[in-house]
Amino acid sequence: MLNLTNAVVVGFFSLPSPSLAEHNPSAYNIAMASAPEGAGSCAHCGTGIIHHVIVRLDDNRRVFVGSSCAEKVGNEKVQRCVRERLTAEQIDANDEARRIKVEARRRAGDELIARVAQERAVRAEQLKDIIEPLEALGTEFHSSLASQLRLGSLSPRQAEYAVKGILGRYSKRVADQWDDIYERCVAA
């Protein structure tokens, strides 16, 4: 019995199927002759195997283990290698690539959040003379308009309500102010 606690999967290979011997005995014999020494039986349990997991042990020896034994007695990484049919090196490379991708996405997300927060702060400052009077009205409706204006432009209908809240009804006396505030709310 092998101790696969610290084993590392370094490869996989399969012997030719016995059905090949029936259909093409020459090809089968050539394939079997080129099989590495020790192939054909599990180094852990001694059972005959076709599908081999090549494992490097603590003492740097390479042995062949059947995939069933590797899954049953191997460490978590060996089990993962057998499930995914990848060497430990390939899994490490995949994990590192995944970690780099996740970190890049996280950084991009952080940068996006910071950029959006900066843009909103600039926007709030530019529209301060509209947002503050709306909030000062103290109604949930006008506060909602102010919040929406911090995030983006208002619809024409919403802009009318915002201007009415600040200036009251449209009149010739406030026409220029009305148009200015309305345009800034819609175009913002």
C-alpha positions, 0 to 999 in steps of 0.5 A, spaced: 500 500 500 502 506 497 502 513 502 499 518 497 498 523 502 503 528 499 503 525 492 503 529 486 499 527 479 504 528 473 500 525 468 495 520 465 495 515 460 491 508 458 493 502 455 490 500 449 483 496 449 483 489 449 478 489 443 484 492 439 487 485 440 481 482 437 481 487 431 488 489 430 493 484 434 499 487 431 497 494 433 495 492 440 502 488 441 506 494 438 502 499 443 503 494 449 511 493 447 511 501 448 508 501 454 512 504 460 515 499 465 510 497 471 504 499 467 498 495 467 497 494 474 496 499 480 502 500 485 497 501 490 493 495 490 496 491 485 489 490 481 490 490 473 488 497 470 488 500 463 487 507 465 493 510 469 494 516 473 502 517 474 503 520 481 510 522 484 511 520 491 515 524 496 521 520 495 521 523 487 519 516 485 514 515 479 508 510 480 502 508 476 496 508 480 489 506 478 484 512 477 479 508 482 485 508 487 487 515 486 480 517 488 479 513 494 486 514 497 489 520 494 489 527 497 484 532 495 489 535 490 490 528 487 482 527 487 481 533 483 486 532 478 483 525 477 476 528 476 478 534 472 483 529 468 489 534 469 496 534 472 497 538 478 501 543 474 495 544 470 491 545 476 495 550 479 496 554 472 488 554 472 487 556 479 492 562 478 489 564 472 482 564 475 485 568 481 488 573 476 482 574 473 478 574 479 483 580 482 482 583 475 475 584 475 475 586 483 480 591 481 476 593 475 469 593 479 473 598 485 475 602 479 468 603 476 465 604 483 470 610 485 469 613 478 462 613 478 462 616 485 467 621 483 462 623 477 456 623 482 460 628 486 461 632 480 454 632 478 451 633 485 456 639 485 454 642 478 446 641 480 447 643 487 443 649 486 437 645 484 438 639 488 438 643 495 432 647 494 428 640 492 430 637 498 429 643 502 421 642 500 421 636 505 417 632 501 418 625 499 416 626 492 421 632 491 427 628 495 426 623 490 427 627 484 433 630 487 436 623 488 434 621 481 437 628 479 444 626 482 444 619 478 442 622 471 437 626 467 430 627 469 424 625 464 421 632 461 415 630 466 419 630 472 423 636 470 417 640 470 415 638 477 422 639 479 422 646 476 415 647 479 417 645 486 423 650 486 420 656 482 412 655 482 408 656 476 411 658 469 410 665 468 414 671 464 417 673 470 421 667 471 421 664 464 429 665 463 430 661 470 425 656 468 428 654 462 435 654 465 433 649 470 428 645 466 434 644 461 439 642 466 434 637 469 433 634 462 440 634 459 444 633 466 
